[in-house]
Amino acid sequence: MDLAHVLLLVVAGLAAGTVNAIAGGGSLITFPSLLAAGLQPVAANVTNSVAVCPGYVSSVVGSRADLAGQAHRLRVMVPTCLLGAAAGCALLLATPARAFELVVPFLVLGAAAALAFQARLRALVGHPRALSRRRRAVTLQVVVFAGSVYGGYFGAALGVMLVAALALVLDETLNRINALKNVLSASIGLVTIVVFAIFGPVHWGAVLIVAPATIVGGYAGARLARRLPAAVLRIVIVSFGTAIGLYLLVRAFVS
């Protein structure tokens, strides 16, 4: 790996950490960069999952003010998140990726649309305050588990999908939901580190380059997200999610 590749991965890590903290989808910056640096697709995928995790952790630190009063939720959500992420990692290592690759773009586009039309969807399914406590709790566990399986398997635009799903279930501001998303993303990332470090072809040299850059970008992105008005944050996430979904759609059917 020459100096040009090292610089490419540093820049990609900074950008990915920032994007993941604000909207999610930073893996679509680092993954192609790892391919350009000479890694094979499977190695690039697992290396990417391991390398971006520290950026998620720094995003949690940057958004910790919006986690105030949400510890009770995290105590319930994180164990489900860890189980789902482990299942997703096992799925990646055990099965062909083609079928899931064809479904992913539609999941991402659906998540972006759900967030864009959140008010109308709430009118159809009911506002979170209108749901019974039991129904809300069960729905929350289902969406967290499903999102975590996806995150362990592939993870691109995970943040968009988690924010969209949580926003339909929780009666909270988008900034506080974004902070929860950061914790769940970090939890998923920690699982991928353990699983792929043992069973996956991780390129640790690339990890040592990308990971520190994602830490800086993740903290900066989380601080920036807290300063954005809710309407602007929603537009950013929806726009980025739509762009990612279209990119994945083209890649899935052209490749």
PyMOL commands that set and color helices and strands:
alter all, ss='L'
color gray80, all
select helices_A, chain A and resi 3-22+27-36+41-62+64-67+71-94+98-116+118-125+128-130+133-153+158-169+174-199+204-227+230-254
alter helices_A, ss='H'
color red, helices_A
deselect
rebuild
show_as cartoon
